[in-house]
């Protein structure tokens, strides 16, 4: 049922960067229907060669022409081309379906709602050929950075940030201090979904780094203090080695892409460690089908083992794709339940607050006693999974509060080509409670157990699993 591995192999398991969250889902759009791609207006409508479509909530414009398709980003400072040879089929599995003369729907199985585009009768004035910003000018780039956040970021009030006071910094910006200035503002947000990347200059700015490292180091001392990503890899892999050798006895299952580990702690207790919510398929089109094949195997093994207790370990999970999280969560649902709400910032207000229900999938769902382990690393789609399971009567959370960064990352580019990621969606639970910033954690203080602690590494134990076993015994 399980395969044995060794320490050398385990060092390859944690391969996703702790301090860099991949921009996997730029849109927030999903439709399970098989919508065909259609970028041609209905017969008889005007402008059958060039079509221009605008998503206000995302600040995205698609222009479809006879020669090539162009993807623009728009903010109050102007327009930037994100991709001048845009191919929708290669874009995170999206398809386009024109549902009326003036409405275009972008859909993907890799997210949970559709994005609606409306037809523009003519190109946005910001995106005319002589108005598009493509420049290294530091003040223009600062203008775009500030306005992208001013137009689309959803959490200024929640984070007690007066963004308007920083607009005047543009007068002090130079080529030499542009990224220093931008970094200072990004770090103010302490948001794990805010980032700036300039590949050409090797610039990587992660807004949530400082807070995350503080939380991870809170119970570490001496040589165990984490200073960089490699330190996290080293400690994370050491912890995984302890789990599979000391708790699973060296016998465990692992999928071909090293994304999920599963096994038995004892005759009554199963263990599943979901390391990521992405990268199960070879491409976007088979991501969910491959995932569900893996889940079928895991759940069949779990059913055959006859265990009555389960530890679900999300402590290493750095997020990924929402619908991956939802499909995994469905294997632990006893019935369809209202699980969460989601809305996006739209100007000075928000889009409709959409409700989402999750029900059972597969031939077997485990719905007996479950302990869900969480940590500060548990973020994004990992937190959505936690949001869906936290209120199940048979689930107890043990560990630490999650990262508190739920939103799908909205991706824009600056005129100099740098990529900017930010949070523009607000998730809430079935009761309407928002866990952004604070995260989701144990209700019982006795179940507060640090992910990394000096004592764990000195003694070769995992206090999180030990506490989970105690909870399951009661």
C-alpha positions as CSV (number, residue, x, y, z in Angstrom):
1,X,0.0,0.0,0.0
2,X,2.9,2.4,0.8
3,X,6.4,2.8,-0.6
4,X,9.5,3.3,1.5
5,X,11.7,6.2,0.9
6,X,14.9,7.5,2.4
7,X,16.4,10.8,3.7
8,X,18.1,11.7,0.5
9,X,14.7,11.6,-1.3
10,X,13.0,13.6,1.4
11,X,15.3,16.5,0.9
12,X,13.6,17.0,-2.5
13,X,10.1,17.1,-1.1
14,X,10.0,20.8,0.0
15,X,10.6,22.4,-3.4
16,X,8.3,25.4,-3.3
17,X,9.8,28.7,-2.0
18,X,8.5,29.7,1.4
19,X,8.9,33.4,0.7
20,X,7.6,33.5,-2.8
21,X,4.1,32.7,-3.6
22,X,3.5,31.8,-7.3
23,X,1.0,33.9,-9.3
24,X,-1.0,30.9,-10.4
25,X,-4.4,32.4,-10.8
26,X,-4.4,36.0,-12.0
27,X,-8.1,35.9,-12.6
28,X,-10.8,34.7,-10.2
29,X,-12.8,32.7,-12.6
30,X,-14.3,29.2,-12.8
31,X,-17.1,27.5,-14.6
32,X,-17.5,23.8,-14.7
33,X,-19.4,24.0,-18.0
34,X,-17.4,23.2,-21.2
35,X,-17.4,26.7,-22.7
36,X,-15.7,26.9,-26.1
37,X,-13.4,29.8,-26.9
38,X,-15.1,32.5,-28.8
39,X,-13.6,35.9,-29.6
40,X,-15.7,36.6,-32.7
41,X,-18.9,38.8,-32.2
42,X,-22.2,37.3,-33.2
43,X,-23.0,37.7,-37.0
44,X,-24.2,41.1,-37.9
45,X,-22.5,43.0,-35.1
46,X,-20.0,45.7,-35.8
47,X,-16.2,45.3,-35.6
48,X,-15.8,41.7,-36.4
49,X,-12.0,42.0,-36.7
50,X,-11.1,44.1,-33.7
51,X,-12.8,43.5,-30.3
52,X,-12.0,45.2,-27.1
53,X,-13.2,43.9,-23.7
54,X,-12.8,45.3,-20.2
55,X,-12.9,43.7,-16.8
56,X,-13.3,46.6,-14.4
57,X,-12.6,44.7,-11.2
58,X,-9.3,43.3,-12.5
59,X,-8.2,46.3,-14.6
60,X,-7.7,44.0,-17.6
61,X,-8.4,44.8,-21.3
62,X,-8.3,42.2,-24.0
63,X,-8.0,43.4,-27.6
64,X,-8.5,40.8,-30.2
65,X,-7.3,41.7,-33.7
66,X,-6.9,40.0,-37.0
67,X,-3.1,39.8,-36.5
68,X,-2.6,39.2,-32.8
69,X,-4.3,39.5,-29.4
70,X,-3.1,42.0,-26.8
71,X,-3.5,41.9,-23.0
72,X,-3.4,45.3,-21.2
73,X,-3.4,46.4,-17.6
74,X,-5.2,49.6,-16.7
75,X,-5.0,51.8,-13.7
76,X,-5.7,55.5,-13.0
77,X,-2.1,56.4,-14.0
78,X,-2.4,54.8,-17.4
79,X,-2.1,51.6,-19.4
80,X,0.6,49.0,-19.8
81,X,0.9,46.0,-22.1
82,X,1.2,42.8,-20.1
83,X,1.4,40.6,-23.2
84,X,1.4,41.8,-26.8
85,X,1.0,38.3,-28.3
86,X,-1.7,37.0,-26.0
87,X,-3.0,33.4,-26.3
88,X,-5.9,32.7,-24.1
89,X,-5.6,29.0,-24.3
90,X,-2.2,29.1,-22.7
91,X,-3.3,31.4,-19.9
92,X,-4.0,29.2,-16.9
93,X,-6.5,27.1,-18.7
94,X,-8.9,29.9,-19.5
95,X,-11.5,29.8,-22.2
96,X,-13.6,32.7,-23.4
97,X,-17.3,32.5,-24.1
98,X,-19.2,35.4,-25.7
99,X,-22.6,35.2,-24.1
100,X,-24.1,38.3,-25.7
101,X,-23.0,41.2,-28.0
102,X,-21.5,43.1,-25.1
103,X,-20.6,40.4,-22.6
104,X,-17.6,38.0,-22.6
105,X,-17.1,35.4,-19.9
106,X,-13.6,34.1,-19.0
107,X,-13.8,30.7,-17.3
108,X,-11.4,28.0,-16.0
109,X,-11.7,24.9,-14.0
110,X,-8.8,26.2,-11.9
111,X,-10.7,28.8,-10.0
112,X,-14.2,29.2,-8.5
113,X,-16.0,32.1,-10.3
114,X,-16.1,33.6,-13.8
115,X,-14.7,37.0,-14.7
116,X,-17.1,39.1,-16.8
117,X,-15.8,41.4,-19.5
118,X,-17.8,44.1,-21.2
119,X,-17.3,45.3,-24.7
120,X,-15.7,48.7,-25.2
121,X,-17.0,50.6,-28.3
122,X,-13.5,51.9,-28.7
123,X,-10.1,51.5,-27.1
124,X,-9.7,52.9,-23.6
125,X,-8.0,56.3,-24.0
126,X,-5.2,55.2,-21.8
127,X,-4.4,52.3,-24.1
128,X,-4.2,54.1,-27.4
129,X,-0.9,53.4,-29.1
130,X,0.6,56.8,-28.2
131,X,-0.5,56.6,-24.6
132,X,0.8,53.2,-23.5
133,X,3.5,53.5,-20.8
134,X,6.7,51.6,-21.6
135,X,9.4,53.4,-19.8
136,X,12.1,53.2,-17.2
137,X,11.2,56.6,-15.9
138,X,11.2,56.1,-12.1
139,X,8.5,58.6,-11.3
140,X,6.1,57.2,-13.9
141,X,6.8,53.7,-12.6
142,X,6.0,54.9,-9.1
143,X,2.8,56.5,-10.3
144,X,1.7,53.2,-11.7
145,X,2.7,51.2,-8.6
146,X,0.8,53.6,-6.3
147,X,-2.3,53.7,-8.5
148,X,-2.5,49.9,-9.0
149,X,-2.8,49.6,-5.2
150,X,-5.0,52.6,-4.9
151,X,-7.4,51.3,-7.5
152,X,-7.5,47.6,-6.6
153,X,-6.1,46.7,-3.2
154,X,-8.8,45.5,-0.8
155,X,-7.2,45.8,2.7
156,X,-6.0,49.3,3.4
157,X,-8.7,49.8,6.1
158,X,-8.2,46.4,7.6
159,X,-4.4,47.0,7.8
160,X,-4.9,50.6,9.0
161,X,-2.9,52.1,6.1
162,X,-3.5,55.6,4.8
163,X,-2.3,55.0,1.3
164,X,-3.1,58.5,0.1
165,X,-0.3,60.0,2.2
166,X,2.3,58.2,0.2
167,X,1.3,59.4,-3.3
168,X,3.6,62.5,-2.9
169,X,6.7,60.2,-2.5
170,X,6.8,60.2,-6.3
171,X,8.5,63.6,-6.2
172,X,11.5,62.1,-4.3
173,X,11.8,59.0,-6.5
174,X,14.9,58.5,-8.6
175,X,16.3,55.6,-10.6
176,X,18.5,54.7,-7.7
177,X,15.8,54.7,-5.0
178,X,12.7,53.5,-6.9
179,X,12.8,50.0,-5.6
180,X,13.8,51.0,-2.1
181,X,10.8,53.3,-2.0
182,X,8.4,50.7,-3.4
183,X,9.8,48.1,-0.9
184,X,9.1,50.4,2.0
185,X,5.5,50.7,1.0
186,X,5.1,47.0,0.2
187,X,6.5,46.1,3.6
188,X,4.0,48.4,5.4
189,X,1.2,46.0,4.2
190,X,2.7,42.9,5.6
191,X,0.6,40.9,3.1
192,X,1.8,37.5,1.9
193,X,0.1,38.1,-1.4
194,X,1.8,41.4,-2.2
195,X,5.0,41.1,-4.3
196,X,7.2,43.0,-6.8
197,X,9.5,41.1,-9.2
198,X,11.9,42.7,-11.7
199,X,13.6,39.7,-13.4
200,X,16.0,41.9,-15.4
201,X,17.4,43.5,-12.2
202,X,17.0,40.5,-10.0
203,X,14.6,42.4,-7.7
204,X,12.3,40.3,-5.5
205,X,10.2,42.1,-2.9
206,X,7.8,40.0,-0.7
207,X,5.6,42.1,1.6
208,X,4.9,39.3,4.1
209,X,8.5,38.1,4.6
210,X,9.3,39.9,7.8
211,X,6.1,39.0,9.6
212,X,6.4,35.3,8.4
213,X,10.0,35.0,9.6
214,X,9.1,36.5,13.0
215,X,6.3,34.0,13.4
216,X,8.5,31.0,12.4
217,X,11.3,32.1,14.6
218,X,9.2,32.8,17.7
219,X,10.0,29.4,19.2
220,X,13.4,28.8,17.7
221,X,16.8,29.7,19.2
222,X,20.5,29.5,18.4
223,X,21.6,27.9,15.2
224,X,18.0,27.0,14.4
225,X,17.0,30.6,13.7
226,X,15.7,30.9,10.1
227,X,17.4,33.7,8.1
228,X,16.6,32.7,4.6
229,X,14.7,30.2,2.4
230,X,17.5,27.6,2.6
231,X,17.2,27.6,6.4
232,X,13.5,26.9,6.0
233,X,14.2,24.1,3.6
234,X,16.6,22.5,6.0
235,X,14.3,22.7,9.0
236,X,11.3,21.7,7.0
237,X,13.0,18.6,5.5
238,X,14.3,17.6,8.9
239,X,10.8,17.8,10.3
240,X,9.4,15.7,7.4
241,X,12.1,13.1,8.0
242,X,11.0,12.9,11.6
243,X,7.4,12.5,10.5
244,X,7.9,9.7,8.0
245,X,10.5,7.8,10.1
246,X,9.3,8.3,13.6
247,X,5.6,8.5,13.1
248,X,4.9,6.6,9.9
249,X,7.7,4.0,10.5
250,X,9.2,4.6,7.0
251,X,6.2,3.2,5.2
252,X,4.1,5.8,3.3
253,X,2.6,6.7,0.0
254,X,3.7,9.7,-2.0
255,X,2.4,10.8,-5.5
256,X,4.6,11.0,-8.5
257,X,5.1,14.8,-8.1
258,X,5.8,14.6,-4.3
259,X,2.8,16.8,-3.4
260,X,1.0,14.5,-0.9
261,X,2.4,12.1,1.7
262,X,0.1,9.6,3.4
263,X,0.4,6.7,5.7
264,X,-0.6,5.2,9.1
265,X,0.6,6.4,12.5
266,X,-1.0,3.4,14.2
267,X,-3.9,0.9,13.5
268,X,-6.5,3.5,14.4
269,X,-4.9,6.7,13.0
270,X,-4.2,7.8,9.4
271,X,-2.0,10.7,8.3
272,X,-2.2,12.8,5.2
273,X,0.2,15.7,4.5
274,X,-0.8,18.0,1.7
275,X,2.3,20.0,0.8
276,X,0.8,22.1,-2.0
277,X,-2.4,23.0,-3.8
278,X,-0.8,23.1,-7.2
279,X,1.3,21.1,-9.7
280,X,-0.6,17.8,-9.8
281,X,-1.0,17.6,-13.6
282,X,1.4,18.1,-16.5
283,X,-0.6,21.1,-17.7
284,X,-3.6,23.2,-16.8
285,X,-6.1,20.9,-18.6
286,X,-5.3,17.8,-16.5
287,X,-4.5,19.4,-13.2
288,X,-7.8,18.4,-11.5
289,X,-8.2,15.0,-13.2
290,X,-4.7,14.0,-12.1
291,X,-5.4,15.3,-8.6
292,X,-8.6,13.3,-8.3
293,X,-6.9,10.1,-9.5
294,X,-4.4,10.6,-6.6
295,X,-7.2,11.4,-4.2
296,X,-9.0,8.2,-5.2
297,X,-5.9,6.2,-4.4
298,X,-5.4,7.9,-1.0
299,X,-9.0,7.5,0.0
300,X,-9.1,3.9,-1.1
301,X,-6.0,3.2,1.0
302,X,-7.7,5.0,3.9
303,X,-10.9,3.1,3.6
304,X,-9.0,-0.2,3.3
305,X,-7.0,0.5,6.5
306,X,-10.1,0.8,8.6
307,X,-8.8,3.8,10.6
308,X,-11.3,5.8,12.6
309,X,-9.0,8.8,13.2
310,X,-7.1,11.1,10.8
311,X,-4.5,13.8,11.0
312,X,-4.6,16.2,8.0
313,X,-1.3,18.1,7.9
314,X,-1.5,21.5,6.1
315,X,1.5,23.1,8.0
316,X,3.8,22.9,5.0
317,X,1.2,24.1,2.5
318,X,2.0,27.3,0.6
319,X,-1.2,27.4,-1.4
320,X,-1.8,27.3,-5.1
321,X,-5.1,26.8,-6.9
322,X,-8.5,27.3,-5.2
323,X,-10.3,24.5,-6.9
324,X,-7.5,22.0,-6.0
325,X,-8.1,22.9,-2.4
326,X,-11.8,22.5,-2.9
327,X,-11.5,19.1,-4.5
328,X,-9.3,17.9,-1.7
329,X,-11.7,19.3,0.9
330,X,-14.6,17.5,-0.7
331,X,-13.1,14.2,0.3
332,X,-13.7,15.1,4.0
333,X,-17.3,16.5,3.7
334,X,-20.2,14.6,5.1
335,X,-22.8,16.6,3.2
336,X,-23.0,19.7,1.0
337,X,-22.5,22.8,3.2
338,X,-22.2,26.5,2.6
339,X,-18.5,27.0,3.0
340,X,-17.4,30.5,2.2
341,X,-18.2,33.8,0.5
342,X,-16.0,35.9,-1.8
343,X,-16.1,39.4,-3.3
344,X,-13.6,41.6,-5.0
345,X,-12.9,45.3,-4.7
346,X,-14.6,47.3,-7.4
347,X,-13.8,51.0,-7.3
348,X,-15.1,52.3,-3.9
349,X,-17.3,49.3,-3.4
350,X,-17.2,45.6,-4.1
351,X,-18.5,43.0,-6.5
352,X,-21.4,40.7,-5.6
353,X,-20.5,38.6,-2.5
354,X,-20.7,35.1,-4.1
355,X,-21.6,32.1,-1.9
356,X,-19.9,28.8,-2.4
357,X,-21.0,25.4,-1.1
358,X,-18.8,22.3,-1.0
359,X,-20.2,18.8,-1.1
360,X,-18.8,15.2,-1.0
361,X,-16.9,13.8,-4.0
362,X,-15.5,10.4,-4.7
363,X,-16.5,6.9,-3.6
364,X,-15.4,7.4,0.0
365,X,-15.2,10.4,2.2
366,X,-13.5,10.3,5.6
367,X,-15.8,12.1,8.1
368,X,-14.8,10.6,11.4
369,X,-12.6,12.3,13.9
370,X,-10.1,14.6,12.1
371,X,-7.3,16.9,13.5
372,X,-6.2,19.6,11.0
373,X,-2.7,20.9,11.6
374,X,-2.0,24.5,10.5
375,X,0.9,26.9,10.7
376,X,2.0,30.4,9.6
377,X,3.1,28.8,6.3
378,X,-0.4,27.6,5.5
379,X,-1.5,30.3,3.1
380,X,-3.9,31.2,0.2
381,X,-5.6,28.0,-1.1
382,X,-4.3,26.2,2.0
383,X,-6.3,28.7,4.0
384,X,-9.3,28.2,1.8
385,X,-9.1,24.4,2.6
386,X,-9.0,25.3,6.3
387,X,-11.9,27.7,5.9
388,X,-14.0,24.9,4.4
389,X,-13.2,22.3,7.1
390,X,-13.0,24.4,10.2
391,X,-16.7,24.3,11.1
392,X,-17.2,20.6,10.5
393,X,-18.3,19.0,13.8
394,X,-15.7,16.3,13.5
395,X,-12.7,18.6,12.8
396,X,-10.4,20.1,15.4
397,X,-7.6,22.5,14.5
398,X,-4.2,22.1,16.2
399,X,-1.1,24.2,15.5
400,X,-0.9,27.9,14.8
401,X,-3.0,30.5,13.0
402,X,-2.6,30.4,9.2
403,X,-0.9,33.2,7.3
404,X,-4.0,35.4,6.8
405,X,-3.7,35.9,3.1
406,X,-6.6,34.4,1.2
407,X,-7.1,36.5,-2.0
408,X,-6.3,35.2,-5.4
409,X,-3.3,37.3,-6.5
410,X,-4.1,40.1,-9.0
411,X,-1.2,40.5,-11.3
412,X,-0.3,43.8,-13.0
413,X,2.9,45.0,-14.6
414,X,4.7,48.3,-14.4
415,X,5.9,50.3,-17.4
416,X,9.4,49.0,-16.9
417,X,8.2,45.4,-17.1
418,X,8.3,44.6,-13.3
419,X,5.4,42.3,-12.1
420,X,3.2,43.5,-9.2
421,X,1.0,41.1,-7.3
422,X,-1.6,42.2,-4.8
423,X,-4.8,41.1,-2.9
424,X,-8.1,42.4,-4.3
425,X,-10.5,39.7,-3.0
426,X,-12.1,39.3,0.4
427,X,-13.0,35.8,1.6
428,X,-15.3,35.1,4.6
429,X,-16.6,32.0,6.2
430,X,-20.2,30.8,6.2
431,X,-21.0,33.2,9.0
432,X,-19.5,36.2,7.3
433,X,-16.3,36.4,9.4
434,X,-13.2,37.6,7.6
435,X,-9.9,36.0,8.6
436,X,-7.6,38.1,6.5
437,X,-4.5,39.2,8.5
438,X,-5.4,37.1,11.6
439,X,-5.6,33.7,9.9
440,X,-7.5,30.6,11.1
441,X,-6.2,28.7,14.1
442,X,-7.1,26.5,17.1
443,X,-10.1,27.6,19.3
444,X,-8.6,25.9,22.3
445,X,-5.4,27.5,23.7
446,X,-4.2,24.0,24.6
447,X,-4.2,23.2,20.9
448,X,-1.8,26.1,20.1
449,X,1.4,24.3,19.1
450,X,4.2,25.9,17.2
451,X,5.2,24.6,13.8
452,X,8.9,25.0,14.5
453,X,10.2,24.7,18.0
454,X,13.7,24.2,19.3
455,X,12.6,21.3,21.5
456,X,11.2,19.4,18.6
457,X,14.5,19.4,16.7
458,X,16.5,18.7,19.8
459,X,14.3,15.7,20.8
460,X,13.5,14.4,17.3
461,X,9.7,14.7,17.9
462,X,6.8,16.6,16.4
463,X,4.7,18.3,19.2
464,X,2.0,19.1,16.7
465,X,1.4,15.5,15.8
466,X,1.8,14.5,19.5
467,X,-0.9,17.0,20.5
468,X,-3.1,15.8,17.6
469,X,-2.9,12.2,18.9
470,X,-3.9,13.4,22.4
471,X,-6.9,15.2,21.0
472,X,-8.0,12.1,19.0
473,X,-7.7,10.0,22.1
474,X,-10.3,12.1,23.9
